[in-house]
């Protein structure tokens, strides 16, 4: 049994590496075909029959338009490979120390740590984009009052806007130069940066392009609304910071403490897994932790703004 586990632990990373190399070789071809088809469908009057890109190409297209690709700067294959390595490397250590169950426990802890790190990176990405959004909209409003068009104003202000918002706006302008409409590229921007403030600004820009009006004045009003929303959100998060941290600690502490005791002294924890009363206690503890975590989360959760 141990030989099989060791064989799987060695062959799985190699298999994922080979899959990543093979996928990378075909990625450029699929991306080129998709862009040529989209540019042709935009420029031509007739609607040609869409080209089937395959299941993997469709997943890759969805991935490239999402927050993971913009915030983590990773391909889908790299994302899966990192999570797999985050599981396998601690799992091998746990397998060597405490056998099969030790490998599973440490593997899940490692994969969970990688996912938590990715989640923190996405939150940081979104926070920085939202912080720079009011200044970006003010810059567009000033450029519009100076007589430039919307696209020219976005290009001028994007050069002075810090990352990540400046980089994403530059991406929007590049895609527009390839033949995509501004409405489509701005819609993709709200997918890559899932911010309600940005979605509000994009909605206002699209409506103004259809019905007309002074976009500079509208953007000034939107900036005031966004700044007020961000200030209120920061106040709410500051007031609920202690409660949110307490919820995380109280929810995670039983699992980490139980895993640590099991690794240090498995005999001490064995009655919980091999007796009826022990299994009942585990089920009761899991139920209590789940209910307590849900209640604390609902108490400290900020309202939708």
C-alpha positions as CSV (number, residue, x, y, z in Angstrom):
1,X,0.0,0.0,0.0
2,X,2.8,2.4,0.9
3,X,4.6,1.7,-2.4
4,X,1.4,2.6,-4.3
5,X,1.0,5.8,-2.4
6,X,4.6,6.8,-3.0
7,X,4.2,5.9,-6.7
8,X,1.1,8.2,-7.0
9,X,2.9,11.0,-5.1
10,X,5.7,10.9,-7.6
11,X,3.7,10.4,-10.8
12,X,0.9,12.9,-10.2
13,X,3.1,16.0,-10.2
14,X,4.9,14.7,-13.4
15,X,1.5,14.1,-15.0
16,X,0.3,17.6,-14.2
17,X,3.5,19.0,-15.5
18,X,3.2,17.2,-18.8
19,X,-0.4,18.3,-19.1
20,X,0.6,21.9,-18.5
21,X,3.3,21.7,-21.2
22,X,0.9,20.2,-23.7
23,X,-1.8,22.6,-22.9
24,X,0.6,25.6,-23.3
25,X,1.6,24.4,-26.7
26,X,-2.0,24.5,-28.0
27,X,-3.0,27.6,-26.1
28,X,-1.5,30.1,-28.6
29,X,-3.3,28.4,-31.5
30,X,-6.7,28.5,-29.8
31,X,-6.3,32.1,-28.7
32,X,-5.3,33.3,-32.2
33,X,-8.3,31.5,-33.8
34,X,-10.7,32.9,-31.2
35,X,-9.4,36.5,-31.7
36,X,-9.5,36.2,-35.5
37,X,-13.1,35.0,-35.3
38,X,-14.2,37.7,-32.9
39,X,-12.5,40.5,-34.9
40,X,-14.1,39.1,-38.1
41,X,-17.5,39.0,-36.5
42,X,-17.2,42.6,-35.3
43,X,-16.0,44.0,-38.7
44,X,-18.3,42.0,-41.0
45,X,-21.9,42.8,-41.6
46,X,-23.0,39.2,-41.9
47,X,-22.9,37.0,-38.8
48,X,-20.6,34.0,-39.6
49,X,-21.1,30.7,-38.0
50,X,-19.2,30.6,-34.7
51,X,-16.2,28.4,-34.5
52,X,-16.2,25.6,-31.9
53,X,-13.2,26.1,-29.7
54,X,-13.6,23.0,-27.7
55,X,-14.2,22.4,-24.0
56,X,-10.7,23.4,-22.8
57,X,-10.6,26.5,-24.9
58,X,-14.0,27.6,-23.6
59,X,-12.8,27.1,-20.0
60,X,-9.6,29.0,-20.7
61,X,-11.6,31.9,-22.3
62,X,-13.8,32.1,-19.2
63,X,-10.7,32.0,-17.0
64,X,-9.0,34.8,-18.9
65,X,-12.0,37.0,-18.4
66,X,-12.3,36.4,-14.6
67,X,-10.7,37.8,-11.5
68,X,-8.3,34.9,-11.0
69,X,-6.4,35.7,-14.2
70,X,-6.3,39.5,-13.5
71,X,-5.5,39.3,-9.8
72,X,-3.2,36.3,-9.6
73,X,-1.5,36.7,-13.0
74,X,-1.7,33.0,-13.5
75,X,-2.8,30.7,-16.2
76,X,-5.4,28.1,-15.4
77,X,-2.9,25.3,-15.7
78,X,-0.5,27.1,-13.3
79,X,-3.3,27.7,-10.8
80,X,-4.2,24.0,-10.8
81,X,-0.6,23.0,-10.6
82,X,0.1,25.2,-7.5
83,X,-2.9,23.9,-5.7
84,X,-1.9,20.3,-6.5
85,X,1.7,20.9,-5.3
86,X,0.2,22.6,-2.2
87,X,-1.6,19.4,-1.5
88,X,1.1,16.8,-2.5
89,X,4.1,18.3,-0.8
90,X,2.6,18.4,2.7
91,X,0.8,15.1,2.0
92,X,4.2,13.4,1.4
93,X,5.5,14.8,4.7
94,X,2.4,13.6,6.6
95,X,2.5,10.2,4.9
96,X,6.1,9.8,6.2
97,X,5.3,11.0,9.7
98,X,1.8,9.6,10.4
99,X,0.8,7.3,7.6
100,X,-2.1,7.7,5.2
101,X,-4.4,9.7,7.3
102,X,-1.6,12.1,8.3
103,X,-0.9,12.6,4.6
104,X,-4.5,13.4,3.9
105,X,-4.7,15.9,6.8
106,X,-1.5,17.7,6.0
107,X,-2.4,17.7,2.3
108,X,-5.8,19.4,2.9
109,X,-4.1,21.9,5.2
110,X,-1.5,22.7,2.5
111,X,-4.2,23.0,-0.3
112,X,-6.3,25.2,2.0
113,X,-3.3,27.4,2.7
114,X,-2.7,28.0,-1.0
115,X,-6.4,28.8,-1.5
116,X,-6.4,31.2,1.4
117,X,-3.3,32.9,0.0
118,X,-5.0,33.2,-3.4
119,X,-8.1,34.6,-1.8
120,X,-6.0,37.2,0.1
121,X,-4.3,38.2,-3.2
122,X,-7.7,38.7,-4.9
123,X,-9.0,40.8,-2.0
124,X,-5.9,43.0,-2.1
125,X,-6.2,43.4,-5.9
126,X,-9.9,44.4,-5.6
127,X,-9.1,46.8,-2.7
128,X,-6.3,48.6,-4.6
129,X,-8.5,48.9,-7.7
130,X,-11.4,50.4,-5.7
131,X,-9.0,52.9,-4.0
132,X,-7.8,54.2,-7.4
133,X,-11.2,54.3,-9.0
134,X,-12.3,57.8,-7.7
135,X,-9.1,59.5,-8.9
136,X,-9.4,57.7,-12.3
137,X,-12.9,59.0,-12.8
138,X,-11.9,62.5,-11.7
139,X,-9.1,62.4,-14.3
140,X,-11.5,61.3,-17.0
141,X,-13.9,64.1,-16.1
142,X,-11.2,66.7,-16.3
143,X,-9.9,65.4,-19.6
144,X,-13.5,65.4,-21.0
145,X,-13.9,69.0,-19.9
146,X,-10.7,69.8,-21.8
147,X,-12.3,68.6,-25.0
148,X,-10.9,65.1,-25.5
149,X,-13.0,62.0,-26.4
150,X,-13.8,59.3,-23.9
151,X,-11.2,56.9,-25.3
152,X,-8.5,59.5,-25.4
153,X,-9.3,60.5,-21.9
154,X,-9.1,56.9,-20.7
155,X,-5.8,56.5,-22.4
156,X,-4.3,59.6,-20.9
157,X,-5.5,58.9,-17.3
158,X,-4.6,55.2,-17.5
159,X,-0.9,56.1,-17.9
160,X,-1.0,57.9,-14.5
161,X,-3.2,55.4,-12.7
162,X,-1.3,52.9,-10.5
163,X,-1.8,49.2,-10.9
164,X,-3.9,47.2,-11.0
165,X,-6.6,49.6,-12.3
166,X,-4.2,51.3,-14.8
167,X,-3.1,48.0,-16.3
168,X,-6.7,46.8,-16.7
169,X,-7.8,50.0,-18.4
170,X,-4.8,49.7,-20.8
171,X,-6.0,46.2,-21.6
172,X,-9.5,47.6,-22.3
173,X,-8.0,50.1,-24.8
174,X,-5.9,47.5,-26.5
175,X,-8.9,45.2,-27.0
176,X,-10.8,48.1,-28.4
177,X,-8.0,48.8,-30.9
178,X,-8.4,45.1,-32.0
179,X,-11.9,45.8,-33.1
180,X,-14.0,45.1,-30.0
181,X,-16.7,47.6,-28.9
182,X,-16.1,49.8,-25.9
183,X,-19.2,48.4,-24.2
184,X,-18.0,44.8,-24.6
185,X,-14.5,45.6,-23.2
186,X,-15.9,47.6,-20.3
187,X,-18.3,44.7,-19.5
188,X,-15.2,42.4,-19.4
189,X,-13.5,44.9,-17.1
190,X,-16.3,44.5,-14.5
191,X,-15.8,40.8,-14.7
192,X,-12.1,41.0,-14.1
193,X,-12.6,43.6,-11.4
194,X,-15.8,42.6,-9.6
195,X,-16.4,45.9,-7.9
196,X,-19.9,47.4,-7.5
197,X,-18.4,50.9,-7.7
198,X,-16.8,50.1,-11.0
199,X,-20.0,48.4,-12.3
200,X,-21.9,51.6,-11.4
201,X,-19.4,53.7,-13.4
202,X,-19.5,51.4,-16.4
203,X,-23.3,51.4,-16.4
204,X,-23.4,55.2,-16.3
205,X,-20.9,55.4,-19.2
206,X,-22.8,52.9,-21.3
207,X,-26.1,54.7,-20.7
208,X,-24.6,58.1,-21.5
209,X,-23.2,56.8,-24.8
210,X,-26.8,55.8,-25.8
211,X,-28.8,58.8,-24.6
212,X,-26.2,61.6,-24.5
213,X,-25.6,64.2,-21.9
214,X,-22.6,65.7,-20.0
215,X,-20.5,62.7,-19.0
216,X,-18.1,64.9,-17.0
217,X,-20.9,66.1,-14.7
218,X,-22.3,62.6,-14.4
219,X,-18.8,61.2,-13.5
220,X,-18.4,64.0,-10.8
221,X,-21.7,62.9,-9.2
222,X,-20.6,59.2,-9.4
223,X,-17.3,60.0,-7.7
224,X,-19.1,61.6,-4.8
225,X,-21.3,58.5,-4.4
226,X,-18.4,56.1,-4.7
227,X,-16.3,58.0,-2.1
228,X,-19.2,58.1,0.4
229,X,-19.8,54.3,-0.1
230,X,-16.1,53.5,0.4
231,X,-16.0,55.7,3.5
232,X,-19.0,53.9,5.0
233,X,-17.7,50.5,4.1
234,X,-14.4,51.2,5.8
235,X,-16.1,52.4,8.9
236,X,-18.3,49.2,9.0
237,X,-15.2,47.0,8.5
238,X,-13.3,48.8,11.3
239,X,-16.2,48.4,13.7
240,X,-16.6,44.6,12.9
241,X,-12.9,43.7,12.7
242,X,-12.8,42.2,16.2
243,X,-15.9,40.2,15.6
244,X,-14.7,38.8,12.3
245,X,-11.4,37.8,13.7
246,X,-13.0,36.2,16.6
247,X,-15.2,34.2,14.2
248,X,-12.2,33.0,12.2
249,X,-10.2,32.0,15.3
250,X,-13.1,30.2,17.1
251,X,-14.0,28.3,13.9
252,X,-10.4,27.2,12.9
253,X,-9.0,26.6,16.4
254,X,-10.7,23.2,17.1
255,X,-9.5,21.8,13.8
256,X,-5.9,23.0,14.1
257,X,-5.8,22.0,17.8
258,X,-7.2,18.5,17.1
259,X,-4.7,18.0,14.2
260,X,-1.8,19.1,16.3
261,X,-2.7,16.8,19.2
262,X,-3.2,13.9,16.8
263,X,0.2,14.4,15.2
264,X,1.9,14.7,18.6
265,X,0.2,11.8,20.3
266,X,-2.2,9.7,18.1
267,X,-3.1,7.4,21.1
268,X,-4.6,10.4,22.9
269,X,-7.1,11.0,20.0
270,X,-7.8,7.4,19.1
271,X,-10.8,7.0,21.4
272,X,-12.6,9.7,19.5
273,X,-12.3,7.7,16.2
274,X,-12.8,4.1,17.5
275,X,-15.6,4.4,20.0
276,X,-19.3,5.2,19.6
277,X,-19.2,8.0,22.2
278,X,-16.1,9.5,20.5
279,X,-17.9,9.6,17.1
280,X,-20.9,11.2,18.7
281,X,-18.7,13.8,20.3
282,X,-17.0,14.6,16.9
283,X,-20.3,14.9,15.2
284,X,-21.6,17.2,17.9
285,X,-18.5,19.3,17.9
286,X,-18.6,19.7,14.1
287,X,-22.3,20.7,14.2
288,X,-21.7,23.2,17.0
289,X,-18.7,24.8,15.2
290,X,-20.7,25.1,12.0
291,X,-23.7,26.7,13.8
292,X,-21.5,29.0,15.8
293,X,-19.4,30.1,12.8
294,X,-22.6,30.8,10.8
295,X,-24.1,32.9,13.6
296,X,-21.0,34.9,14.2
297,X,-20.7,35.5,10.4
298,X,-24.2,36.8,10.2
299,X,-23.7,39.1,13.2
300,X,-20.6,40.8,11.9
301,X,-21.4,40.7,8.2
302,X,-21.5,44.2,6.6
303,X,-24.8,45.1,4.9
304,X,-24.9,45.3,1.1
305,X,-24.0,48.8,0.0
